[in-house]
C-alpha cells in the first residue's frame, strides 16, 4: 500500500524547502512592513500566513469572556443607592451573544429599559466604504460592544466600537450613522450639547508620513484625532493629535521608540473631556486629553491650538479624565506597565486626583481599591460623585464597584450570564447630576412602546 521514498528525494525536498521557506517569509515581512513593489505576490503570502490566526479567531474566539475572579457573585449585590442615580450598563450579554445597554435604577437595581440594536443590519449600509470593508467580519452582532453609551437630551443613545458613530432611538432603530472615520473609546458632550469622540483619521494626511516612509493607511500609523459633532451627527471640528504634538514641539514623542523600531500607535487617545466653565487654570471650550501610550494627560485649547498643560506623573496607561471643580481633576490610573511578560497591573488600579492650585497628585480611596483587588489591565472607568462616593468599572473582569465616601463597598455588579460565565463590560456610565436625572425622566416619559 505504501511505497518507500528514496533518501535522496527526501534530502532534495528539504534543500528546496529551505530557500522557499525563506522566500515566503521575506514576502510576508515585505507586506507586513508596508512594501508595495512586490504586493502582487506579497499580499497572497501574508494572507496565507494569517490563515491559522484567523481560524483561531473564528473557532476559538471567546466573545469577550472574562476571567472569573468572583465565583460567588453575579448581577447586583449589596445595598442600593439612597439618592436618585441611574446606570447605563454596557455589557456583552453571554446568553444573547451580543452587546446590549441597560438603563438601571440604582435605588432598586431594576432594569428600566434595554437597547439591543441590529448591528449586522447597520453594517450592510457601510461595508462598501473602504475604511469599513471588514466591519461585518470584525464588528458583527457577536463581536460588537456598545462602548461608552451616551443618552442625550433628545432620547437617543449614542455609541461606537471602532466603527461608525451610531445613534439609535428607544426602540434601537437607527437615527444616524456617521462614517467619516473609525470612532473609538470615549463619548462626551459639551455645554452646547455637541459630541466629542476620538477617531482614527483615514487616510493619514500628515506630510511626515509621506517622506521616506511608505505606510499603508489600512494597517499603518494610527493617527488619532479629536472630533466634535453636532447633536445630529455632523462634523463641526476635527484635529489630528499627531499634528497637535508637532505644532506644540512634541514631535519627538511620536518617533522615539527604542531599537529604531517604528511604533504605529504612539498616542492611543482614549478620552476627551470637555471643560464646560471658565476657571483660573482653564477656559470653557478647553479639552482634557488622555494619551495612554505616553502615560500623559494634556489640557488643550482648540481655539489657539495650544497645549496649556502637560501632566505626567504617578500614573501609567491611564483612562478617564474628569473635571471635579475649578482646580482639580481625577484620572483613572490603570497602573499597568509593560514588563517582560506583557502589560501587567503593578499592584492595583488607582484613582488619582491632581490639584492645579497645589500642583500635587494624590490617590483617592486607595484602601478600598486595594482591599477589593481592583486591577483591570486595560480600559476602566471612575467617577467621583459630589457626595464623595466612588464609581469604578473594572472593565476587563466584568465588575462594577460602588464605594461610599468612607472607602466602604456599598454594592457590586458582576456580568455573569445564565451559563455562569463572566463577560466584559464596555464603559458603563453612571448618571447622577440634576441634568442626568432630567434626561432619564424625559426619556422614560417619551420612549413609547418597544419590545421592552
N, C-alpha and C positions, 0 to 999 in steps of 0.2 A: 504493500500500500504506500509506503514511504520510500523515497529513493535517497541514497547518500549524496551529499554535496561535496565536491572536491574542495580540499582545504584552500587551494589557490584562488578558487572562486570567492570563498568567504573573505580571504585577505584582500582581494581586489575590491569587493564591495565596501569593506571598511576603509580602504585607502581612498576610494572615490567619495565615500560619505563624508570624510573629514573636510575637504575643500567645499563640498556642497553645504555642509552644516555651517561652516564659517561664512560662506557667501550669503546664506539665508539669514544668519544673524546680523551680518553687515547691512542687508536690506532693511531688516526690522529696525535696526538702530538708526539708519538713514531717515526712515519715515518718522520714527518717534521724535527725532531731533528737528523735524520740520523741513527736511530737504525736499526739493522739487524736481531736480534733474532726472531722477530715476523713479518718479512717482508712479509711472505706468506699471512697474513691477514691484516697487516697494510697498505700495498700498495693499495689494493682494497678500504680500508676505506678512505684513502687520496683521491683516485680517485673520490669516491662518494661525498666527502666533497667539492671537487673543481668543481663539475658539475655546480652549479649556476654561479660561477665566469667565467667559460669557456663559458657558454651560453651567458652571458653578453658580453664577448669579441666578440663572433661571431655575435650576433644580434645588439648590441648597439655600436660596435666599430666605432669611429668617423673618422678613417682613416686619422690621422694627422690634424684634424680640429683645427684651432687656434681661439682664442678669437678675435672677430672683434673690434679692438680698433680704427680703422681708416676708418669709413664708407664712407668717401668721396674719398678714394684713392684706386687705382687699377692699377697694372702694373707700368711703369716708369712715374714719374712726376718730372718736374724741367728741369734744363739745362744740356745737355750732357757735357762730359769732352772735353776740348780743346786739350789735349795731348792724344796720342795713348795709350789706355788701353782697356783691354778685361775682361770679366767676365765669369767664369764657374758657371752658375747659377744652383744650385742643389735644386730641389724642388719636392714636391708632387703635381702632376697635378690633381686637383679635377675633371676635366672633363674626363680625361683618367682613373682616379682611379689608378694611378701608379706613381712611381718615375721616373723622367727624368733629364737630364742635357742639358742645352742650352749654346752654345757659343755666347756671346753677345758682339757686338762692342759698347763700351761705349761712342764713339764720336757721335753716332746717335741712340743708343738703338735698333739697328736691330739685330735679331737673325740670326747668320750665319750658325749654324749647331745644330742639335738636336740628342742626343743619347737616345734611348728608348729600352733597351735590354730585351730579353725574360727571365726574372728571373726564371720563372717556369721551363723552359727547362734546364737552368743551374742547378737547384736544383735536377733534376732527376738523374744526374750522381753522386751525392754525398750523397743522402739521406740514403744509406745503411751504411754509416760510422756512428759509434755510436755517435760521437760528434755532428753530423748534422742530427740526426734522426727526429728532429722536425722542420727542416728548411722549408719544404714545408707547414707546418702549420703556423709557426710564421713569416717566411720571404718569403712569396709568392709574386706574382706580385703586389698585392694591399697593402702589408704591408712592402714593401722594399723601403728604401731611398738610393740613390747613394751617400753615405756620403763622404764629403771632396774629390771630384774627382780631379785627377791629370792628366793633359795632358802631356805626356812625349815627348822627342825629336824625338821619333820614330813614333809619331802619334797615340799612343794608349792611351786609357782612363782607369785609374786605380781607383778602388773604393772598398767599402765593406760596410756591415751594420750588425755588429756582425755576421759575416758569413765568408766563404772563401774569400780570397783576389782575386779580379777578374780584368782582363784586357781585354778590347774589342777594336775592330778596329773602323774606322769611320762609318761603317755600322752596328755597335752594334753586330758584330759577335765575339764569344769567341776566345781570343788568349791564355790565360791561366787562370786557377783557382787553387790557392794554398789552399789545405785543411789541412795544417799542424796543424792549430789551428783556433779558432774563432778570427778574426781580427776586431778591433773596433777603433772608434774615428779618430785620425789624420792620414794623409799620407804626408810625406815629403821626399825629395831626398837630397843626399849629393853632395859633389864636384865631386864624381866619378859617379854620376847618380844612385847610389844604393838607394833602397827604405827603409824607416824606418816607421814601423807601430806597434802600441801596439797590444798585443794579450792576450787571456786568455789561459794559459798553461793547457794542458789536457793530461792525468790526472795529478793531483798535485803530485809532486815527492819530495818535501822537507821533510826531516826527522821529522821536528817539527809537521807535520800534521799526523804523524803515531804514535805518542806517546800519549796515553791517550785520543785520540780524533778520533772517527770513523766518518769521514765526507764523504758522498758520493760525488764523483767527479762531478756528473752531476749538483747538486744544492748546492754544498758546497763552500768552500773557493775559491774566485776569485783571482787566482794567476796571476796578470798582468805581462807580460814580454815585454821587448823591443826586437824587431825583425828587423834584417837587411836582405833585399833580393836583389838579383841581378835584373837588368832590365828585365830579363827573368823569374823572379818569383822564383828563387832558394834561399833557406835559407842559408845565409852566417854567421849569428851570432844570438844568442838568449841568453837572460839573464833574469832570474826572478827578478822582482823588490823587492819581499819579501826577496830574498837571498841577494840582494844588501843592503837592510836595515840591515839584520843580520850581513853581513860581515863588515859593517861600524858602528856597535854598536848602531843601531837604532831599534833593535828588540822590544823594549818596546813600540814603537808606533803602532805595529801590534796587540798587545793584551792588550790594556789598556783601553778598553771601560768601562764605569761606570756600576754599579749594577751587576757586574760579568757576564755581557752578552757578548757572543762571536759575533764579527762583521765579516761577511763573505766577506766584501768589504772595508777594511781599507785603501786601496791605491787609486783605481779608477784613473789609469793613462789615461789622456785624450789628451796629446800632447807630441810628441818627436820632438825637434827642433835641427837638426844637426848644429854644428859650422863648418863653411867652411873656416876659416882662423885663423892663429895664432895671438895672442894678449897678452897683459900684464896679462890679467885675465883668459885666456883660451888658449887651443891649438886646432888646426884643428883636427877634429875627436871627440871632446867632444860632449856631448849631454845635452841640457836643457830638463828637465822632469817636466811636470805639474802634481802634485799629488793632485787631487781635494779634496779627503776626509781627507787630512791632511792640506788643505789650505797652500800648500807648493810648492815651485819650487826648483829643485835641478840642480846643474851643475855636471854631472857625466862623468868620464873618463873611457871608456871601456878598454883602453889599460892597465890600472892598477887596474881596479875595485874599484876605489876610488871616493867618493863624495868630490868634490873640494869646493863646496859652497852650503849652505842650506839657502834658503830665505823664511822667514815668516814675515808677517807684515800687512800692511793695505789692505789686500785682503782676500776674502772669497769665497771658491768653484770656484776658478779661472779656466780659459781656455787660450789656445793660447799664448804661449810664442814666441816672435820674437826677433832676434838679430838685433839691429838698426845700431850699429857702433862698434868700438873697445873697448867701455867701457859702453855701455848702452843696456838694453833690455826693451821690453814692455810686459805687461801682461794684458789680458782681465779679469778684476775683476767683476765677477757676483755680488759680494756684497750680496750674498744670505746667510741667516742664518736660522738655524733650531730652529724656535720659536715654541710655543705651538700649533699653527695652521698649522705647517708644514714648509717647506722650502720657505721662503719669501725674496724677494729683499728688503733690508733695504735702501730705498731711490731710487737710480738709479744705473745702471752699470757704471763702470769707466774703463778708460784705464790708467794703472799705469806704469810709467817709473822708472826703477831702474838704478841709476848711480853707477857703481862699483868704479869709481875713487873718488867720493864724499861720497860713502856709504849713499845714500839718495834716498828715494822714493818720487815721486811727480805725481799728476794727470795730464793728458793731455787732453786739450779741454773739460774740465768738464762742462763748461757753456752750450755748445751745447747739451751734453747728458742730462743735467738737463732740459733744455728748451724743448727738444723733447721727454722727458719722456721715455728714453731707459732703459728697465728693464726686459730683459729675465732672467728667474729664473735659467734655466739650459742652457747648450750649449753656443753658442755665439762665434763670431769671431771679431777680429780687425786687422787692418793693417795700420801703419803709412807709408805714401809714402815719397820718397825723397824730394818732394816739400812741405812736412808737411801737406798735405791733409790726411784725416782720413776716412777709410772704416770700417763700422760696420755692422755685420749681427745680427739682433735681432731674433734669430732662432725660439724661441717658438711662436712668434707672426707673423711670416711670413713677416718680414720687413727688408729691407736693407737701410742704410742711408750713404750718402757720404758728408762729410764736407770739406769745404775749410780750409786753414791754419788759417783763422781769426774766426773760430767757426761757420761760416755761413753754412746753409744747402744748398748744391748745388742740389742734387736730391735724390729721394727716390724710392724704389720699394716695392710694396705690392703684395704678391702672391694670388691675387683674381682670382677665377675661373669664368667660364661662369655662374655658378649657384649663383654667387655673394657671395660665402663663401670664407673665407681666410684659407689657408693651410700652414703648416710648411715648412720651408726651411731646408736644410741639409748641412750646412757648405760650402757655396759657396766660390769660390776662385777668388780674383782679380789678374789679370796678367798685370804687369806694367814695369818689368825690360826689358832691351835690350834682354836678353835671352828669356824671356816670349814672347815678340813680335816676335822674330825669330821663336819660336816654333809654334805660331799661323799661321804665314805666310807660313811656310813649310807645316803645316797641311792642310791649305786651298788649297795649290797648288797641293798636292798629294793625297787628300782624295778620289778622284774618284767619281763615281756616286752611290748614295744610294737612299733612298726614300725621301731625303730632300736636 
